[in-house]
Amino acid sequence: MLLFCLESCIKEEALNAEADIEGASVAQGDQILKGEPSIDNNTIVFLLKRFAGSYMQSPEFVLTPGASIEPKSGTELNFFEPQKYTVTSEDGAWSKTYTVSFVSDEGADLYSAFENAEVVTASNYT
């Protein structure tokens, strides 16, 4: 009887109710990204160094323990338009939709030519 009481007192741990993306990456990240992706409550932005001619990417995601994601992490998709990912908690009671986009930052490099610029006045030309 004592053994039965001890067994009935032990409860199974509840399933995780969180449904978050905690990290994101792409395989060739150092080569194509300006830095780490920006992750907030429901958006993820990958900032590309330069447009490489294709928006076909296979992002990988780190989720809260036990959560699942659809489409699956690592699935190649066309990010010409932002894509939606739905994360579902381990207990299945909660879900969250993230908008994931790849943005080209080509305009930022246009100003690098001015890093060594100097001010020249008309008196320098006489």
VEXVEX-967479 format. One record per atom (N, C-alpha, C): residue number from 1; atom name; x, y, z. Coordinates in steps of 0.2 Angstrom, whole numbers. Layout:
# VEXVEX-967479
@num = NUM, atomo = CA, px = X, py = Y, pz = Z
...
# end
This chain:
# VEXVEX-967479
@num = 1, atomo = N, px = 4, py = -6, pz = 0
@num = 1, atomo = CA, px = 0, py = 0, pz = 0
@num = 1, atomo = C, px = 4, py = 6, pz = 0
@num = 2, atomo = N, px = 10, py = 6, pz = 4
@num = 2, atomo = CA, px = 14, py = 12, pz = 4
@num = 2, atomo = C, px = 17, py = 13, pz = -3
@num = 3, atomo = N, px = 19, py = 8, pz = -6
@num = 3, atomo = CA, px = 22, py = 9, pz = -13
@num = 3, atomo = C, px = 17, py = 12, pz = -17
@num = 4, atomo = N, px = 11, py = 10, pz = -17
@num = 4, atomo = CA, px = 6, py = 13, pz = -21
@num = 4, atomo = C, px = 5, py = 21, pz = -20
@num = 5, atomo = N, px = 5, py = 23, pz = -14
@num = 5, atomo = CA, px = 5, py = 30, pz = -12
@num = 5, atomo = C, px = 10, py = 34, pz = -15
@num = 6, atomo = N, px = 16, py = 31, pz = -14
@num = 6, atomo = CA, px = 22, py = 35, pz = -17
@num = 6, atomo = C, px = 22, py = 35, pz = -24
@num = 7, atomo = N, px = 20, py = 30, pz = -28
@num = 7, atomo = CA, px = 19, py = 30, pz = -35
@num = 7, atomo = C, px = 14, py = 35, pz = -37
@num = 8, atomo = N, px = 8, py = 36, pz = -34
@num = 8, atomo = CA, px = 3, py = 40, pz = -36
@num = 8, atomo = C, px = 5, py = 48, pz = -34
@num = 9, atomo = N, px = 10, py = 49, pz = -30
@num = 9, atomo = CA, px = 12, py = 56, pz = -28
@num = 9, atomo = C, px = 16, py = 59, pz = -34
@num = 10, atomo = N, px = 20, py = 54, pz = -37
@num = 10, atomo = CA, px = 24, py = 57, pz = -43
@num = 10, atomo = C, px = 20, py = 59, pz = -49
@num = 11, atomo = N, px = 21, py = 65, pz = -51
@num = 11, atomo = CA, px = 17, py = 67, pz = -57
@num = 11, atomo = C, px = 22, py = 68, pz = -62
@num = 12, atomo = N, px = 19, py = 67, pz = -68
@num = 12, atomo = CA, px = 23, py = 68, pz = -74
@num = 12, atomo = C, px = 24, py = 76, pz = -75
@num = 13, atomo = N, px = 30, py = 78, pz = -78
@num = 13, atomo = CA, px = 31, py = 85, pz = -79
@num = 13, atomo = C, px = 27, py = 87, pz = -85
@num = 14, atomo = N, px = 24, py = 93, pz = -84
@num = 14, atomo = CA, px = 19, py = 96, pz = -89
@num = 14, atomo = C, px = 23, py = 97, pz = -96
@num = 15, atomo = N, px = 20, py = 97, pz = -101
@num = 15, atomo = CA, px = 23, py = 98, pz = -108
@num = 15, atomo = C, px = 24, py = 106, pz = -108
@num = 16, atomo = N, px = 29, py = 108, pz = -112
@num = 16, atomo = CA, px = 31, py = 115, pz = -112
@num = 16, atomo = C, px = 25, py = 119, pz = -116
@num = 17, atomo = N, px = 23, py = 124, pz = -114
@num = 17, atomo = CA, px = 18, py = 128, pz = -117
@num = 17, atomo = C, px = 21, py = 134, pz = -121
@num = 18, atomo = N, px = 28, py = 135, pz = -122
@num = 18, atomo = CA, px = 31, py = 140, pz = -126
@num = 18, atomo = C, px = 31, py = 138, pz = -133
@num = 19, atomo = N, px = 31, py = 143, pz = -137
@num = 19, atomo = CA, px = 31, py = 142, pz = -144
@num = 19, atomo = C, px = 35, py = 148, pz = -148
@num = 20, atomo = N, px = 42, py = 148, pz = -146
@num = 20, atomo = CA, px = 46, py = 154, pz = -149
@num = 20, atomo = C, px = 52, py = 151, pz = -153
@num = 21, atomo = N, px = 54, py = 156, pz = -157
@num = 21, atomo = CA, px = 60, py = 155, pz = -161
@num = 21, atomo = C, px = 65, py = 158, pz = -157
@num = 22, atomo = N, px = 70, py = 155, pz = -155
@num = 22, atomo = CA, px = 76, py = 158, pz = -151
@num = 22, atomo = C, px = 82, py = 159, pz = -154
@num = 23, atomo = N, px = 83, py = 156, pz = -160
@num = 23, atomo = CA, px = 89, py = 158, pz = -164
@num = 23, atomo = C, px = 87, py = 156, pz = -172
@num = 24, atomo = N, px = 91, py = 159, pz = -176
@num = 24, atomo = CA, px = 90, py = 158, pz = -183
@num = 24, atomo = C, px = 97, py = 158, pz = -187
@num = 25, atomo = N, px = 98, py = 154, pz = -192
@num = 25, atomo = CA, px = 104, py = 155, pz = -196
@num = 25, atomo = C, px = 103, py = 152, pz = -203
@num = 26, atomo = N, px = 108, py = 153, pz = -207
@num = 26, atomo = CA, px = 108, py = 150, pz = -214
@num = 26, atomo = C, px = 115, py = 147, pz = -215
@num = 27, atomo = N, px = 116, py = 142, pz = -219
@num = 27, atomo = CA, px = 122, py = 138, pz = -219
@num = 27, atomo = C, px = 128, py = 143, pz = -221
@num = 28, atomo = N, px = 127, py = 147, pz = -226
@num = 28, atomo = CA, px = 132, py = 151, pz = -228
@num = 28, atomo = C, px = 132, py = 158, pz = -225
@num = 29, atomo = N, px = 130, py = 159, pz = -219
@num = 29, atomo = CA, px = 128, py = 165, pz = -216
@num = 29, atomo = C, px = 134, py = 170, pz = -216
@num = 30, atomo = N, px = 140, py = 168, pz = -215
@num = 30, atomo = CA, px = 146, py = 173, pz = -215
@num = 30, atomo = C, px = 147, py = 176, pz = -222
@num = 31, atomo = N, px = 146, py = 172, pz = -227
@num = 31, atomo = CA, px = 147, py = 174, pz = -234
@num = 31, atomo = C, px = 141, py = 179, pz = -236
@num = 32, atomo = N, px = 135, py = 178, pz = -234
@num = 32, atomo = CA, px = 130, py = 182, pz = -237
@num = 32, atomo = C, px = 126, py = 187, pz = -233
@num = 33, atomo = N, px = 127, py = 186, pz = -226
@num = 33, atomo = CA, px = 124, py = 190, pz = -221
@num = 33, atomo = C, px = 128, py = 196, pz = -218
@num = 34, atomo = N, px = 125, py = 201, pz = -217
@num = 34, atomo = CA, px = 129, py = 207, pz = -214
@num = 34, atomo = C, px = 130, py = 206, pz = -207
@num = 35, atomo = N, px = 126, py = 202, pz = -203
@num = 35, atomo = CA, px = 127, py = 200, pz = -196
@num = 35, atomo = C, px = 122, py = 195, pz = -194
@num = 36, atomo = N, px = 121, py = 195, pz = -188
@num = 36, atomo = CA, px = 116, py = 190, pz = -185
@num = 36, atomo = C, px = 109, py = 192, pz = -187
@num = 37, atomo = N, px = 104, py = 188, pz = -188
@num = 37, atomo = CA, px = 97, py = 190, pz = -190
@num = 37, atomo = C, px = 94, py = 193, pz = -184
@num = 38, atomo = N, px = 89, py = 198, pz = -186
@num = 38, atomo = CA, px = 86, py = 202, pz = -181
@num = 38, atomo = C, px = 79, py = 198, pz = -179
@num = 39, atomo = N, px = 79, py = 196, pz = -173
@num = 39, atomo = CA, px = 73, py = 192, pz = -171
@num = 39, atomo = C, px = 69, py = 196, pz = -166
@num = 40, atomo = N, px = 62, py = 197, pz = -167
@num = 40, atomo = CA, px = 58, py = 200, pz = -162
@num = 40, atomo = C, px = 52, py = 196, pz = -161
@num = 41, atomo = N, px = 47, py = 198, pz = -158
@num = 41, atomo = CA, px = 41, py = 195, pz = -156
@num = 41, atomo = C, px = 38, py = 190, pz = -161
@num = 42, atomo = N, px = 38, py = 193, pz = -167
@num = 42, atomo = CA, px = 35, py = 189, pz = -173
@num = 42, atomo = C, px = 38, py = 190, pz = -180
@num = 43, atomo = N, px = 44, py = 193, pz = -180
@num = 43, atomo = CA, px = 47, py = 194, pz = -186
@num = 43, atomo = C, px = 55, py = 192, pz = -186
@num = 44, atomo = N, px = 57, py = 189, pz = -191
@num = 44, atomo = CA, px = 64, py = 188, pz = -192
@num = 44, atomo = C, px = 67, py = 191, pz = -198
@num = 45, atomo = N, px = 72, py = 195, pz = -198
@num = 45, atomo = CA, px = 75, py = 198, pz = -204
@num = 45, atomo = C, px = 82, py = 196, pz = -205
@num = 46, atomo = N, px = 84, py = 193, pz = -210
@num = 46, atomo = CA, px = 91, py = 192, pz = -212
@num = 46, atomo = C, px = 93, py = 197, pz = -217
@num = 47, atomo = N, px = 98, py = 201, pz = -215
@num = 47, atomo = CA, px = 100, py = 206, pz = -219
@num = 47, atomo = C, px = 106, py = 204, pz = -224
@num = 48, atomo = N, px = 105, py = 204, pz = -230
@num = 48, atomo = CA, px = 110, py = 201, pz = -235
@num = 48, atomo = C, px = 115, py = 206, pz = -236
@num = 49, atomo = N, px = 121, py = 204, pz = -237
@num = 49, atomo = CA, px = 127, py = 209, pz = -239
@num = 49, atomo = C, px = 125, py = 212, pz = -246
@num = 50, atomo = N, px = 124, py = 208, pz = -251
@num = 50, atomo = CA, px = 122, py = 209, pz = -258
@num = 50, atomo = C, px = 117, py = 204, pz = -260
@num = 51, atomo = N, px = 114, py = 207, pz = -265
@num = 51, atomo = CA, px = 109, py = 202, pz = -268
@num = 51, atomo = C, px = 113, py = 197, pz = -273
@num = 52, atomo = N, px = 112, py = 191, pz = -272
@num = 52, atomo = CA, px = 116, py = 186, pz = -275
@num = 52, atomo = C, px = 112, py = 183, pz = -282
@num = 53, atomo = N, px = 107, py = 186, pz = -283
@num = 53, atomo = CA, px = 103, py = 183, pz = -289
@num = 53, atomo = C, px = 97, py = 178, pz = -288
@num = 54, atomo = N, px = 97, py = 176, pz = -281
@num = 54, atomo = CA, px = 91, py = 171, pz = -280
@num = 54, atomo = C, px = 90, py = 173, pz = -272
@num = 55, atomo = N, px = 83, py = 172, pz = -271
@num = 55, atomo = CA, px = 81, py = 173, pz = -264
@num = 55, atomo = C, px = 79, py = 166, pz = -261
@num = 56, atomo = N, px = 82, py = 160, pz = -265
@num = 56, atomo = CA, px = 80, py = 153, pz = -262
@num = 56, atomo = C, px = 85, py = 152, pz = -256
@num = 57, atomo = N, px = 82, py = 151, pz = -250
@num = 57, atomo = CA, px = 86, py = 150, pz = -244
@num = 57, atomo = C, px = 83, py = 145, pz = -240
@num = 58, atomo = N, px = 87, py = 142, pz = -236
@num = 58, atomo = CA, px = 85, py = 136, pz = -231
@num = 58, atomo = C, px = 87, py = 138, pz = -224
@num = 59, atomo = N, px = 83, py = 143, pz = -221
@num = 59, atomo = CA, px = 85, py = 145, pz = -214
@num = 59, atomo = C, px = 84, py = 139, pz = -209
@num = 60, atomo = N, px = 88, py = 139, pz = -204
@num = 60, atomo = CA, px = 87, py = 134, pz = -199
@num = 60, atomo = C, px = 85, py = 138, pz = -192
@num = 61, atomo = N, px = 81, py = 135, pz = -188
@num = 61, atomo = CA, px = 78, py = 139, pz = -182
@num = 61, atomo = C, px = 80, py = 135, pz = -176
@num = 62, atomo = N, px = 81, py = 138, pz = -171
@num = 62, atomo = CA, px = 82, py = 135, pz = -164
@num = 62, atomo = C, px = 75, py = 137, pz = -160
@num = 63, atomo = N, px = 71, py = 132, pz = -158
@num = 63, atomo = CA, px = 65, py = 133, pz = -155
@num = 63, atomo = C, px = 65, py = 132, pz = -148
@num = 64, atomo = N, px = 60, py = 134, pz = -144
@num = 64, atomo = CA, px = 60, py = 132, pz = -137
@num = 64, atomo = C, px = 59, py = 125, pz = -137
@num = 65, atomo = N, px = 61, py = 122, pz = -131
@num = 65, atomo = CA, px = 61, py = 114, pz = -130
@num = 65, atomo = C, px = 54, py = 111, pz = -132
@num = 66, atomo = N, px = 54, py = 106, pz = -136
@num = 66, atomo = CA, px = 48, py = 103, pz = -138
@num = 66, atomo = C, px = 44, py = 106, pz = -143
@num = 67, atomo = N, px = 45, py = 112, pz = -145
@num = 67, atomo = CA, px = 41, py = 115, pz = -150
@num = 67, atomo = C, px = 42, py = 112, pz = -157
@num = 68, atomo = N, px = 38, py = 113, pz = -161
@num = 68, atomo = CA, px = 38, py = 111, pz = -168
@num = 68, atomo = C, px = 37, py = 117, pz = -173
@num = 69, atomo = N, px = 39, py = 117, pz = -179
@num = 69, atomo = CA, px = 39, py = 122, pz = -184
@num = 69, atomo = C, px = 36, py = 120, pz = -191
@num = 70, atomo = N, px = 32, py = 124, pz = -194
@num = 70, atomo = CA, px = 30, py = 122, pz = -200
@num = 70, atomo = C, px = 30, py = 129, pz = -205
@num = 71, atomo = N, px = 33, py = 129, pz = -211
@num = 71, atomo = CA, px = 37, py = 123, pz = -214
@num = 71, atomo = C, px = 43, py = 121, pz = -209
@num = 72, atomo = N, px = 45, py = 115, pz = -210
@num = 72, atomo = CA, px = 51, py = 113, pz = -206
@num = 72, atomo = C, px = 57, py = 117, pz = -207
@num = 73, atomo = N, px = 61, py = 117, pz = -202
@num = 73, atomo = CA, px = 67, py = 121, pz = -201
@num = 73, atomo = C, px = 72, py = 117, pz = -207
@num = 74, atomo = N, px = 75, py = 122, pz = -211
@num = 74, atomo = CA, px = 80, py = 119, pz = -216
@num = 74, atomo = C, px = 76, py = 118, pz = -223
@num = 75, atomo = N, px = 70, py = 119, pz = -223
@num = 75, atomo = CA, px = 66, py = 119, pz = -230
@num = 75, atomo = C, px = 68, py = 125, pz = -234
@num = 76, atomo = N, px = 70, py = 123, pz = -240
@num = 76, atomo = CA, px = 72, py = 128, pz = -245
@num = 76, atomo = C, px = 65, py = 132, pz = -248
@num = 77, atomo = N, px = 65, py = 138, pz = -247
@num = 77, atomo = CA, px = 59, py = 142, pz = -249
@num = 77, atomo = C, px = 62, py = 148, pz = -253
@num = 78, atomo = N, px = 57, py = 151, pz = -257
@num = 78, atomo = CA, px = 59, py = 157, pz = -261
@num = 78, atomo = C, px = 57, py = 163, pz = -257
@num = 79, atomo = N, px = 62, py = 167, pz = -254
@num = 79, atomo = CA, px = 61, py = 173, pz = -250
@num = 79, atomo = C, px = 60, py = 179, pz = -254
@num = 80, atomo = N, px = 58, py = 179, pz = -260
@num = 80, atomo = CA, px = 57, py = 185, pz = -264
@num = 80, atomo = C, px = 52, py = 189, pz = -260
@num = 81, atomo = N, px = 47, py = 186, pz = -258
@num = 81, atomo = CA, px = 42, py = 188, pz = -253
@num = 81, atomo = C, px = 43, py = 185, pz = -246
@num = 82, atomo = N, px = 42, py = 189, pz = -241
@num = 82, atomo = CA, px = 42, py = 186, pz = -234
@num = 82, atomo = C, px = 38, py = 180, pz = -234
@num = 83, atomo = N, px = 41, py = 175, pz = -230
@num = 83, atomo = CA, px = 37, py = 169, pz = -229
@num = 83, atomo = C, px = 35, py = 168, pz = -221
@num = 84, atomo = N, px = 29, py = 164, pz = -220
@num = 84, atomo = CA, px = 26, py = 163, pz = -214
@num = 84, atomo = C, px = 28, py = 157, pz = -211
@num = 85, atomo = N, px = 30, py = 157, pz = -205
@num = 85, atomo = CA, px = 32, py = 150, pz = -201
@num = 85, atomo = C, px = 28, py = 150, pz = -195
@num = 86, atomo = N, px = 25, py = 144, pz = -193
@num = 86, atomo = CA, px = 21, py = 144, pz = -187
@num = 86, atomo = C, px = 24, py = 139, pz = -183
@num = 87, atomo = N, px = 25, py = 141, pz = -177
@num = 87, atomo = CA, px = 28, py = 137, pz = -171
@num = 87, atomo = C, px = 23, py = 135, pz = -166
@num = 88, atomo = N, px = 23, py = 129, pz = -165
@num = 88, atomo = CA, px = 18, py = 126, pz = -161
@num = 88, atomo = C, px = 21, py = 123, pz = -154
@num = 89, atomo = N, px = 18, py = 125, pz = -149
@num = 89, atomo = CA, px = 21, py = 123, pz = -142
@num = 89, atomo = C, px = 21, py = 115, pz = -142
@num = 90, atomo = N, px = 25, py = 112, pz = -137
@num = 90, atomo = CA, px = 25, py = 105, pz = -136
@num = 90, atomo = C, px = 19, py = 102, pz = -134
@num = 91, atomo = N, px = 15, py = 106, pz = -130
@num = 91, atomo = CA, px = 8, py = 104, pz = -127
@num = 91, atomo = C, px = 3, py = 105, pz = -133
@num = 92, atomo = N, px = 4, py = 108, pz = -138
@num = 92, atomo = CA, px = 0, py = 109, pz = -144
@num = 92, atomo = C, px = -6, py = 114, pz = -142
@num = 93, atomo = N, px = -6, py = 117, pz = -137
@num = 93, atomo = CA, px = -11, py = 122, pz = -135
@num = 93, atomo = C, px = -9, py = 129, pz = -138
@num = 94, atomo = N, px = -3, py = 131, pz = -139
@num = 94, atomo = CA, px = -1, py = 137, pz = -141
@num = 94, atomo = C, px = 3, py = 137, pz = -148
@num = 95, atomo = N, px = 2, py = 142, pz = -152
@num = 95, atomo = CA, px = 6, py = 143, pz = -158
@num = 95, atomo = C, px = 7, py = 150, pz = -159
@num = 96, atomo = N, px = 12, py = 152, pz = -163
@num = 96, atomo = CA, px = 14, py = 159, pz = -165
@num = 96, atomo = C, px = 17, py = 159, pz = -172
@num = 97, atomo = N, px = 15, py = 164, pz = -176
@num = 97, atomo = CA, px = 17, py = 164, pz = -183
@num = 97, atomo = C, px = 22, py = 170, pz = -183
@num = 98, atomo = N, px = 27, py = 168, pz = -186
@num = 98, atomo = CA, px = 33, py = 173, pz = -188
@num = 98, atomo = C, px = 33, py = 174, pz = -195
@num = 99, atomo = N, px = 35, py = 180, pz = -197
@num = 99, atomo = CA, px = 36, py = 182, pz = -204
@num = 99, atomo = C, px = 44, py = 183, pz = -205
@num = 100, atomo = N, px = 46, py = 179, pz = -209
@num = 100, atomo = CA, px = 53, py = 178, pz = -210
@num = 100, atomo = C, px = 55, py = 181, pz = -217
@num = 101, atomo = N, px = 60, py = 186, pz = -217
@num = 101, atomo = CA, px = 62, py = 189, pz = -224
@num = 101, atomo = C, px = 69, py = 190, pz = -224
@num = 102, atomo = N, px = 71, py = 190, pz = -231
@num = 102, atomo = CA, px = 78, py = 191, pz = -232
@num = 102, atomo = C, px = 78, py = 198, pz = -236
@num = 103, atomo = N, px = 82, py = 203, pz = -234
@num = 103, atomo = CA, px = 82, py = 209, pz = -236
@num = 103, atomo = C, px = 89, py = 211, pz = -239
@num = 104, atomo = N, px = 90, py = 214, pz = -245
@num = 104, atomo = CA, px = 96, py = 215, pz = -248
@num = 104, atomo = C, px = 98, py = 222, pz = -246
@num = 105, atomo = N, px = 104, py = 223, pz = -243
@num = 105, atomo = CA, px = 106, py = 230, pz = -241
@num = 105, atomo = C, px = 111, py = 233, pz = -245
@num = 106, atomo = N, px = 110, py = 233, pz = -252
@num = 106, atomo = CA, px = 115, py = 235, pz = -257
@num = 106, atomo = C, px = 116, py = 243, pz = -256
@num = 107, atomo = N, px = 111, py = 247, pz = -254
@num = 107, atomo = CA, px = 112, py = 254, pz = -254
@num = 107, atomo = C, px = 117, py = 256, pz = -248
@num = 108, atomo = N, px = 118, py = 252, pz = -243
@num = 108, atomo = CA, px = 123, py = 253, pz = -238
@num = 108, atomo = C, px = 130, py = 254, pz = -240
@num = 109, atomo = N, px = 132, py = 250, pz = -245
@num = 109, atomo = CA, px = 139, py = 250, pz = -247
@num = 109, atomo = C, px = 140, py = 256, pz = -252
@num = 110, atomo = N, px = 135, py = 259, pz = -254
@num = 110, atomo = CA, px = 137, py = 265, pz = -259
@num = 110, atomo = C, px = 140, py = 270, pz = -255
@num = 111, atomo = N, px = 140, py = 271, pz = -249
@num = 111, atomo = CA, px = 143, py = 276, pz = -245
@num = 111, atomo = C, px = 150, py = 275, pz = -243
@num = 112, atomo = N, px = 152, py = 269, pz = -244
@num = 112, atomo = CA, px = 159, py = 267, pz = -241
@num = 112, atomo = C, px = 164, py = 270, pz = -245
@num = 113, atomo = N, px = 163, py = 273, pz = -251
@num = 113, atomo = CA, px = 168, py = 277, pz = -255
@num = 113, atomo = C, px = 169, py = 283, pz = -252
@num = 114, atomo = N, px = 165, py = 286, pz = -247
@num = 114, atomo = CA, px = 166, py = 292, pz = -244
@num = 114, atomo = C, px = 170, py = 292, pz = -238
@num = 115, atomo = N, px = 172, py = 286, pz = -236
@num = 115, atomo = CA, px = 175, py = 285, pz = -229
@num = 115, atomo = C, px = 182, py = 289, pz = -229
@num = 116, atomo = N, px = 185, py = 290, pz = -235
@num = 116, atomo = CA, px = 192, py = 294, pz = -235
@num = 116, atomo = C, px = 191, py = 301, pz = -238
@num = 117, atomo = N, px = 185, py = 303, pz = -238
@num = 117, atomo = CA, px = 183, py = 310, pz = -242
@num = 117, atomo = C, px = 186, py = 315, pz = -237
@num = 118, atomo = N, px = 188, py = 321, pz = -241
@num = 118, atomo = CA, px = 190, py = 327, pz = -237
@num = 118, atomo = C, px = 186, py = 333, pz = -240
@num = 119, atomo = N, px = 186, py = 338, pz = -236
@num = 119, atomo = CA, px = 183, py = 344, pz = -238
@num = 119, atomo = C, px = 188, py = 348, pz = -242
@num = 120, atomo = N, px = 186, py = 350, pz = -248
@num = 120, atomo = CA, px = 191, py = 355, pz = -252
@num = 120, atomo = C, px = 187, py = 361, pz = -253
@num = 121, atomo = N, px = 191, py = 367, pz = -251
@num = 121, atomo = CA, px = 188, py = 373, pz = -252
@num = 121, atomo = C, px = 191, py = 376, pz = -259
@num = 122, atomo = N, px = 188, py = 381, pz = -261
@num = 122, atomo = CA, px = 190, py = 385, pz = -268
@num = 122, atomo = C, px = 197, py = 387, pz = -267
@num = 123, atomo = N, px = 199, py = 389, pz = -261
@num = 123, atomo = CA, px = 206, py = 392, pz = -260
@num = 123, atomo = C, px = 211, py = 386, pz = -262
@num = 124, atomo = N, px = 210, py = 380, pz = -262
@num = 124, atomo = CA, px = 214, py = 374, pz = -263
@num = 124, atomo = C, px = 216, py = 374, pz = -271
@num = 125, atomo = N, px = 212, py = 377, pz = -275
@num = 125, atomo = CA, px = 213, py = 377, pz = -282
@num = 125, atomo = C, px = 216, py = 383, pz = -285
@num = 126, atomo = N, px = 218, py = 388, pz = -281
@num = 126, atomo = CA, px = 221, py = 394, pz = -284
@num = 126, atomo = C, px = 228, py = 393, pz = -285
# end
